Every structure is written in C-alpha cells, then in structure tokens.
Amino acid sequence: MKSISPNLNIMIKACEKASKILIRDFGEIENLQVSVKGPKDFVTNSDKKVEQVLIRELSKKKYSIISEETGTIIRDNSKDFWIIDPIDGTTNFLHGIPHFCISIAHVCDNQIMSGVIFDPIKNEIFYGEKNGGAYFNNQRIRVSKKNNFNECLFGSNLDSINNFELNMRISGSAALDLAYVAAGRLNGFFQKKLNIWDIAAGIIILEEAGGKISPLNNKKIKNHLVIASSENIFEDLNKILVNF
C-alpha cells in the first residue's frame, strides 16, 4: 500500500476488522429471509456491532465521533471528528444484495481531511487524503473525462429525472456511488435527503480524484439536492437539475 498518514491507516484497519462482522452476518441473511420474525432486528444488531468495532478502533485517537447509529460523542478534542456510517446501503444488506459499504471520514476544523469507503463483499477499498490523491485498492484513480451526456451513466434516487433521458442507476448506496464517480465507473451522482455520514468520506475521495460536489454546507445537505461529477460536466449537470 502507498505511504499513508497514521489517521488513514487507523481508518483502513478499523474497516478491515469491522468488515469481518458484515461478511459473516451477510452470509446469514438468506436464512433470515424466511424466518417468522424477519431480518430487520438482525440487521440493526449488525449495524451496532460494526459501529462498536469502528468506535473501539478509531478511539486510538481521542477524537469526537459522529455516527449514524449512536449520534454524536464529544471528547476533549472537539476540533477533530470521525464521521462513521457502519452500513451504507442497509436495505441492500437486508435483502441479501451484495452492494453496501462501511464509510469513515476524518474532519478537522470543519474540513474533511481523509475518507475511506470499504465494500467488504467485493473487497474493494476507496480512500483519499487532502492533497494526497484518491485511490482504489492502492491504484490512483481519476474521474471520467467524458462530456457527452449520451455516453454518461449517473447514480441517483430520483426516478422523475428520467424525463431528461439520462442513463441512471439507483444502487442503494450513496457512499459507493460517490466512490464510483471518483473511480470513473459513474460519471455523476445526484440525490436528495442525505446526511453528512452518507457522503463525508465520498466527498474527499471524489475531490482528490478531480471531481466536484455541491452543496458543501453541512446544514444544507439534508434539504438540498447533492450533485457530484467531473468538472467536465458539472455546470451542465447543475443546469439540468436546477428545478429538483
């Protein structure tokens, strides 16, 4: 693996340890589908178990924590935060669809410094550090250079956008969608009703891969359409989506 910062090293190791729980529990989902109780409680427990491992490993640095499950944990060092999403793509996990991930970001003084998105089933890891580039499985990645919308593929959760005849996929994981834009697998991403833990890691990975994303004001993310793509198509994509 390329030379990385101590913080990013902690994040990657935390993902690797927590992923063992997800891989094991995912193997049980098929049996749970036919149970009387159903798998929802099981998935909730998986979320909590993964979160516990992540918090334990990340607590080697006494940073504060924002997590989807626990909420906010404030420690003495409140300028540094870990932002955690134990399972991004929970519905996919719930139904036995192998498309979900662990997402971790490090924020210092309101700037995202590094991020990791780890897909345990495909064993794919995306990571990036501020001014350090973006990587997929230790290979440098860049956003796509395509600028013809007819050749582009977008990730979203907005069915109505089909009126614009964009080629779209609804994958069920915003974090992986952003990672895929960073790696050039998708050309753009747009989605509403997102939380900071859904996209924090993806933001830094995308930006370090040469992409753009808006809005970046955390307070506005929940109520606004988040748009991400390469610089080649960013302005044109924003014009198309202005009314959504």
C-alpha positions in Angstrom: 0.0 0.0 0.0 1.2 3.5 -0.8 2.5 5.7 2.1 -0.5 7.0 4.0 -1.0 9.1 7.2 -1.4 7.5 10.6 -5.1 8.6 10.7 -5.9 7.0 7.3 -4.1 3.8 8.4 -6.3 3.6 11.6 -9.4 4.1 9.4 -8.5 1.4 7.0 -7.6 -1.1 9.8 -10.9 -0.3 11.5 -12.8 -1.0 8.3 -10.9 -4.3 7.8 -11.8 -5.5 11.3 -15.4 -4.4 11.2 -15.9 -6.0 7.8 -15.5 -9.4 9.2 -18.8 -9.0 11.1 -20.5 -7.8 7.9 -19.3 -10.7 5.8 -20.3 -13.2 8.5 -23.7 -11.6 9.1 -24.4 -11.2 5.4 -24.0 -14.9 5.0 -26.9 -15.4 7.4 -29.3 -13.1 5.6 -30.7 -15.7 3.2 -31.8 -17.9 6.1 -33.3 -14.9 7.9 -35.5 -14.0 4.9 -37.8 -17.0 5.6 -38.0 -16.6 9.3 -41.2 -15.5 11.0 -39.5 -12.6 12.8 -37.7 -11.4 9.7 -34.3 -9.9 9.4 -34.7 -6.3 10.5 -33.7 -6.8 14.1 -30.7 -8.8 12.9 -29.6 -6.0 10.6 -30.0 -3.5 13.4 -27.7 -5.6 15.6 -25.2 -5.9 12.7 -25.2 -2.1 12.5 -24.5 -1.8 16.2 -21.8 -4.5 16.2 -20.0 -2.9 13.3 -20.2 0.5 14.9 -18.8 -0.8 18.2 -15.8 -2.2 16.4 -15.2 1.0 14.5 -15.5 3.2 17.6 -13.2 1.0 19.5 -10.5 1.0 16.8 -10.9 4.7 16.0 -10.7 5.7 19.6 -7.0 5.1 19.4 -7.1 8.7 18.5 -9.3 10.6 21.1 -11.3 12.4 18.5 -15.0 13.2 18.8 -17.4 11.0 16.8 -20.5 11.5 14.7 -22.1 8.2 13.8 -25.5 7.3 12.2 -26.4 4.9 15.0 -25.0 6.5 18.2 -25.2 10.1 17.2 -22.5 12.5 18.4 -19.9 11.7 21.0 -18.0 14.8 22.2 -14.5 14.3 23.6 -11.8 16.7 24.7 -10.5 17.0 21.2 -13.6 18.6 19.6 -11.9 20.1 16.6 -11.2 16.6 15.2 -14.2 14.3 14.3 -14.6 10.8 13.0 -17.8 10.6 10.9 -19.0 7.0 10.7 -21.6 5.1 8.7 -21.4 1.4 9.8 -23.5 0.2 6.9 -24.3 2.5 4.0 -26.8 0.5 1.9 -28.7 -1.1 4.7 -31.7 -2.0 2.6 -29.4 -3.9 0.2 -27.8 -5.7 3.1 -31.3 -6.5 4.5 -32.4 -8.2 1.2 -29.2 -10.0 0.5 -28.0 -7.7 -2.2 -24.1 -7.5 -2.1 -23.8 -3.7 -2.5 -23.1 -1.9 0.7 -20.1 -0.4 2.5 -18.5 0.9 5.6 -17.8 4.7 5.4 -15.4 6.7 7.6 -14.2 10.3 7.3 -11.9 12.4 9.4 -12.8 16.1 9.8 -10.5 18.7 11.3 -11.6 22.3 11.8 -14.7 21.7 9.6 -12.5 20.4 6.7 -12.7 16.8 5.5 -9.1 15.6 5.7 -9.4 11.9 4.7 -12.0 9.3 3.9 -12.4 5.5 3.4 -15.2 3.6 1.7 -14.9 -0.2 2.0 -17.1 -2.7 0.2 -16.5 -5.9 2.2 -18.2 -8.3 -0.2 -16.3 -7.2 -3.3 -13.2 -6.5 -1.2 -12.9 -3.0 -2.8 -11.5 -0.1 -0.8 -11.6 3.5 -1.9 -9.7 6.1 0.0 -8.3 9.6 -0.2 -6.5 12.3 1.7 -6.5 16.1 1.3 -3.7 16.9 -1.2 -2.7 13.3 -1.3 -4.8 11.9 -4.1 -7.6 9.2 -4.3 -7.0 5.5 -4.6 -8.9 2.3 -5.3 -7.2 -0.9 -4.0 -3.9 1.1 -3.9 -4.2 2.3 -7.5 -4.6 6.0 -8.3 -8.0 6.9 -9.6 -9.4 9.9 -11.5 -12.9 10.9 -12.5 -14.1 10.2 -16.1 -13.2 12.6 -18.9 -16.5 12.0 -20.7 -18.5 15.2 -21.5 -21.2 13.8 -23.8 -24.3 13.1 -21.7 -25.4 10.3 -24.1 -22.3 8.4 -23.1 -22.6 9.0 -19.4 -24.0 6.9 -16.6 -25.4 8.6 -13.4 -26.2 7.3 -9.9 -29.3 8.8 -8.2 -32.5 8.1 -6.3 -34.7 10.3 -8.4 -37.0 8.4 -10.8 -38.5 11.5 -12.3 -35.2 12.7 -13.7 -35.7 10.1 -16.5 -37.7 12.9 -18.2 -34.2 14.2 -19.2 -33.3 10.8 -20.7 -30.2 10.4 -18.6 -28.8 7.0 -18.2 -29.3 6.2 -14.5 -28.8 3.5 -11.9 -30.3 3.5 -8.4 -27.8 1.5 -6.4 -28.9 2.0 -2.8 -25.6 3.3 -1.5 -24.7 7.0 -1.8 -21.2 6.4 -0.5 -20.4 3.8 -3.1 -22.0 6.0 -5.8 -19.6 8.8 -4.9 -16.7 6.3 -4.9 -17.7 5.1 -8.3 -17.8 8.6 -9.7 -14.3 9.2 -8.3 -13.1 5.9 -10.0 -14.8 6.8 -13.3 -17.3 4.0 -13.1 -20.1 6.5 -12.9 -19.9 10.0 -14.5 -22.1 11.8 -12.0 -24.3 11.4 -8.9 -27.3 13.4 -7.6 -29.5 12.7 -4.6 -31.8 14.2 -2.0 -32.4 13.5 1.7 -28.8 12.8 2.5 -27.0 13.0 5.8 -23.3 14.0 6.3 -22.3 10.4 7.2 -23.7 9.3 3.9 -21.2 11.3 1.9 -18.4 12.7 4.1 -15.9 10.1 3.0 -17.0 10.2 -0.6 -16.5 14.0 -0.8 -12.8 13.9 -0.1 -12.3 10.8 -2.3 -14.2 12.5 -5.2 -12.4 15.8 -4.8 -9.0 14.2 -4.7 -9.9 12.3 -7.9 -10.6 15.6 -9.6 -14.4 15.8 -9.1 -16.7 18.5 -7.8 -19.7 18.3 -5.4 -22.2 20.8 -4.1 -23.6 21.9 -1.7 -20.8 21.5 0.8 -22.6 23.4 3.7 -23.4 20.5 6.1 -26.5 22.3 7.4 -28.0 22.3 3.9 -27.2 18.7 2.8 -30.4 17.2 4.2 -32.7 19.6 2.4 -30.9 20.1 -0.9 -30.1 18.1 -3.9 -26.4 17.0 -3.7 -24.7 17.0 -7.1 -21.4 15.4 -7.9 -19.4 14.8 -11.2 -16.3 15.5 -13.0 -15.5 19.2 -13.8 -16.2 18.4 -17.5 -20.0 18.1 -17.0 -20.6 19.7 -13.5 -22.0 23.0 -14.7 -24.2 21.4 -17.4 -25.5 18.8 -14.9 -26.4 21.6 -12.4 -28.3 23.4 -15.1 -30.3 20.3 -15.9 -31.1 19.7 -12.2 -31.8 23.2 -11.2 -35.6 22.6 -10.5 -35.1 19.4 -8.5 
